[in-house]
Amino acid sequence: MDKQELRDRIWDGLEESGEARFPFPPHGRIPNFAGADAAAERLGERPEWAKADAIKINPDSPQRPVRKRALEAGKTLYMAVPRLRDADCFLRLDPREIDDYDRATTLSGSSELGIQVGPDEVDSVDLIVSGSVAVTEDGARIGKGEGYSDLEYALLDTLDLVDETTPIATTVHESQVVDKQVAVDDHDVPLDLVVTPERAIETETPYDRSDGIDWSALDEERIEEMPVLRELRDGGTF
């Protein structure tokens, strides 16, 4: 089963079982699921969470409870600007500067209440929470297929804002945890922790993380679309 076939199976299964949640349909996105709040609560009980002051997190609906819990716990959130399209390519949500956490955790509210910052204004990241379409118990992750989550990690690694010890977690529905063999590409970033409403899985992943940006995997058009990549390619520093 290739990655797209597996995505389709997961999306179809969530929809047909009634376990998908708004926005609909679940297809083509990081799918929201019944129990996302419970998964966020379980993640909040983990030592990786307790130790983290700054968290890089995805903006998708199933991780909204994670974002709210983080702000309530006084943690600073960083979210990538969609497609890294701006020079200030991260959005910082500082709970000390926000008085409406419910609003701040929505996609539109985060852009209104957060502050766009450049890489030089990003603190070291203590925990990454990624959205997933499918995962395995040994840490292989399949996203929606655009590759931005892996690229964002590679960028943070290149800028020395994360390293190989920075834990990477996801929250998913139990049905998104699959036992299929999944092909893992060199640029795919594996997971250390998979959290469902029912359990937390320490993956002890055998897969290596990418080491910075793989420029050979990026065509000129994609680099030109992202100011931070253009700056790094041309020898700039932050």
C-alpha positions in Angstrom: 0.0 0.0 0.0 1.5 3.3 -1.0 1.1 6.5 0.9 -1.8 7.9 -1.0 -3.7 4.6 -0.8 -3.2 4.7 2.9 -4.3 8.3 3.2 -7.5 7.5 1.3 -8.2 4.5 3.5 -7.8 6.5 6.7 -10.0 9.4 5.4 -12.7 7.0 4.1 -12.6 5.1 7.4 -13.0 8.1 9.6 -15.9 9.4 7.4 -17.7 6.0 7.2 -17.4 5.3 10.9 -18.7 8.7 11.9 -15.5 9.4 13.8 -14.5 12.4 11.6 -15.3 15.8 13.0 -15.6 19.3 11.4 -14.3 20.4 9.0 -15.8 18.0 6.5 -14.9 16.1 4.5 -11.8 14.7 6.2 -10.2 14.1 2.8 -7.2 16.1 1.7 -6.4 17.5 5.1 -5.1 16.5 8.6 -8.4 15.0 9.7 -10.2 16.1 12.8 -11.5 13.2 14.9 -13.7 12.3 17.8 -11.6 12.3 21.0 -9.2 15.0 20.0 -9.7 16.7 23.4 -9.0 13.4 25.2 -5.8 12.9 23.1 -4.7 16.5 24.0 -5.4 15.8 27.7 -3.3 12.6 27.5 -0.4 14.4 25.8 -0.6 17.0 28.6 0.2 14.3 31.1 3.4 13.4 29.4 6.9 14.4 30.8 7.8 15.8 27.3 5.0 18.2 27.7 5.8 19.2 31.3 9.4 20.0 30.3 8.5 22.2 27.3 8.3 26.0 27.5 8.2 26.6 23.7 6.2 24.3 21.4 6.1 24.3 17.6 2.7 23.1 16.5 0.6 22.7 13.4 -2.5 24.8 12.8 -4.9 22.0 12.0 -8.3 21.4 13.7 -7.4 18.2 15.6 -4.6 19.9 17.3 -6.6 22.9 18.4 -7.2 21.4 21.9 -3.4 20.9 22.2 -2.9 24.6 21.3 -5.4 25.7 23.9 -4.0 23.5 26.6 -0.5 24.9 25.8 -1.6 28.5 26.2 -3.4 27.7 29.4 -0.2 26.1 30.7 1.8 29.3 29.9 3.7 27.8 27.0 4.7 29.8 24.0 3.5 28.5 20.7 5.1 28.8 17.3 3.3 28.0 14.1 4.7 28.2 10.6 3.1 30.8 8.3 1.3 28.8 5.6 3.7 27.6 3.0 6.5 29.7 4.6 5.5 32.4 2.2 6.6 35.4 4.3 10.1 36.5 5.4 8.6 36.5 9.0 7.7 32.9 8.5 6.6 32.0 12.0 3.7 33.1 14.1 4.3 33.4 17.8 1.5 33.0 20.3 2.6 34.2 23.7 0.0 33.5 26.5 1.2 36.6 28.3 0.1 38.7 25.4 -3.3 37.0 24.7 -6.5 37.4 26.6 -8.7 35.1 24.5 -7.3 31.6 24.2 -10.3 30.2 22.5 -10.0 32.8 19.7 -6.2 32.4 19.5 -6.4 28.7 18.8 -8.5 29.1 15.7 -6.8 29.6 12.3 -8.2 33.1 11.8 -7.7 34.1 15.5 -4.1 33.0 15.6 -3.3 35.3 12.7 -5.0 38.2 14.5 -3.7 37.6 18.0 -0.3 36.1 17.2 2.8 38.0 16.1 4.7 37.2 12.9 8.4 36.8 13.6 11.5 36.0 11.7 13.7 33.0 12.5 16.0 35.3 14.5 13.1 35.9 17.0 12.2 32.2 17.5 13.3 30.6 20.8 14.7 27.1 20.9 11.8 24.7 20.5 11.4 22.2 23.3 8.6 20.0 21.7 7.1 19.6 18.2 3.5 18.5 17.8 2.7 17.5 14.2 -0.6 16.7 12.5 -0.8 13.3 10.9 -3.0 11.4 8.5 -1.6 8.0 9.4 1.2 6.8 11.8 2.8 3.5 12.8 3.8 2.4 16.2 7.5 2.6 15.3 7.2 6.3 14.4 6.6 6.5 10.7 4.3 9.4 9.9 2.3 10.2 6.8 1.0 13.7 6.4 -1.4 15.0 3.8 1.3 14.9 1.1 2.6 18.4 0.7 5.8 18.0 2.7 5.6 21.3 4.7 5.8 19.7 8.1 9.1 17.9 7.2 10.5 21.1 5.6 9.6 23.2 8.7 11.5 20.7 10.8 14.5 20.8 8.4 14.4 24.6 8.6 14.4 24.6 12.4 17.2 22.1 12.4 19.3 24.2 10.0 18.8 27.2 12.3 19.8 25.2 15.4 16.4 25.7 17.0 15.9 22.0 17.4 18.2 19.0 17.5 18.0 15.2 17.5 16.8 15.2 21.1 13.8 17.5 20.6 10.8 15.2 21.0 8.3 15.1 18.2 4.7 14.0 19.0 1.3 13.7 17.3 -2.3 13.3 18.4 -4.5 11.0 16.3 -7.5 8.8 16.4 -6.8 5.2 17.2 -7.8 4.1 13.7 -5.0 6.3 12.3 -2.4 4.0 13.9 -1.8 1.4 11.3 0.2 -1.8 11.1 1.1 -1.5 7.5 4.7 -1.3 6.3 5.2 2.4 5.3 8.0 3.6 3.1 10.0 6.2 4.9 11.9 8.7 2.7 15.1 10.4 3.7 13.3 13.8 4.4 10.4 12.2 6.4 10.7 13.2 10.0 9.7 10.3 12.4 7.7 10.6 15.6 8.9 9.9 19.1 5.4 9.9 20.6 2.0 8.9 19.2 -0.9 9.9 21.4 -4.5 8.7 20.9 -7.5 9.1 23.2 -6.8 5.6 24.5 -3.0 5.5 24.9 0.4 7.0 24.5 2.9 5.1 22.4 6.7 5.7 22.8 7.8 4.7 19.4 11.5 4.2 20.0 11.7 4.9 16.3 14.5 3.3 14.3 14.2 6.0 11.6 16.8 8.8 11.4 15.8 12.4 11.2 16.8 14.6 8.3 19.9 16.6 8.8 19.0 20.1 7.9 17.5 21.1 4.5 17.9 18.8 1.6 18.4 21.3 -1.1 18.5 18.6 -3.8 14.8 17.8 -3.0 13.7 21.4 -3.6 13.2 22.9 -7.1 14.0 26.5 -7.9 10.3 27.4 -8.0 9.7 26.2 -4.5 12.7 28.0 -3.1 11.7 31.2 -4.8 8.3 31.0 -3.1 9.8 31.0 0.4 11.9 34.0 1.4 13.6 32.2 4.2 14.9 29.5 1.9 16.1 32.1 -0.6 18.0 33.8 2.2 19.6 30.6 3.4 20.5 29.4 -0.1 22.1 32.8 -0.9 24.3 32.6 2.2 22.2 34.7 4.6 22.2 34.1 8.3 19.7 34.8 11.1 
